[in-house]
Amino acid sequence: MSISMYDASAPRFVAIFHLVTAYNILRHNGVDIGKSDYIGNP
């Protein structure tokens, strides 16, 4: 049984979608959050 490309990429897409949506909601509501808060500090 092999894993299709869709099955392998779908969980990553869902995680990124939710992170971006949460970021956009926070920015829309006036939370002072920047790029370093979103992607993390090295």
Steps between C-alpha positions, in 0.01 A plus 500: 500500500651831396427849627384739233642852472167641623495281810854605588447876448148546638593507873773760437259717301240485777756600764631793295146613418406513868819682601451764231132541584575546871770756415257694278227501766743627763624777269143596408410533869791737561748269670853637453662190354781505247688271268739381772204398719349309210807309381692485826839627606818322387 
